Amino acid sequence: MQPSYHGFDPDITEKYAIGLEKVAQMEDELRELHAEHYAETETLYLDAEFDPDYARYKNSEAAGQFVVFTVRDISNWHRDMVGYLQYYVFRDMHSKGMYTAREDAFFLTKDHRGGGLAPKLLSYAEHCLKQLGCRYVGMSSKAPVGGPDIGNFLERNGYRPVALYYSKQL
């Protein structure tokens, strides 16, 4: 598949391409990675069926409230998607002139972890989000429920913990 990048030039190396893509143009690939991601992290604490609302993703994206940065392995002609970093983008309710990005999902397939790709994806996304007017970006870790602990990775990249988020099934 030949990806169609939007808004920003992709960051291309000999092995990977990182860029901003539209959900409608890569939904099938995104669905596959979402399912893999969900099985690795969300089933650790949720008993809900995997059923993403792709229509809502696309509507939020069209309204400028959702973005997906993708990683593609371009070392083969398939240009397979091997990761993504998704954000909700919104005007802060407490400081109405300030835009914030909050991570929805951050995932790299297991075969593509550990080689420095995660910081490249994060850096690219932060650069683009800043250009979109975001002043703050929030990230999360699923470590408390057994997912990969990315806390140290985030702190090495300038993030600091500001809250613990608790959830309860009703």
Secondary structure, 3 states (H helix, E strand, C coil): CCCCECCCCCEECCCEEEEEECHHHHHHHHHHHHHHHHHHHHHHCCCCCCCCCHHHHHHHHHCCCEEEEEEEECCCCCCEEEEEEEEEEEECCCCCCCEEEEEEEEEECHHHCCCCHHHHHHHHHHHHHHHCCEEEEECCCCHHHCCCCCHHHHHHCCCCCCCCCCCCCC
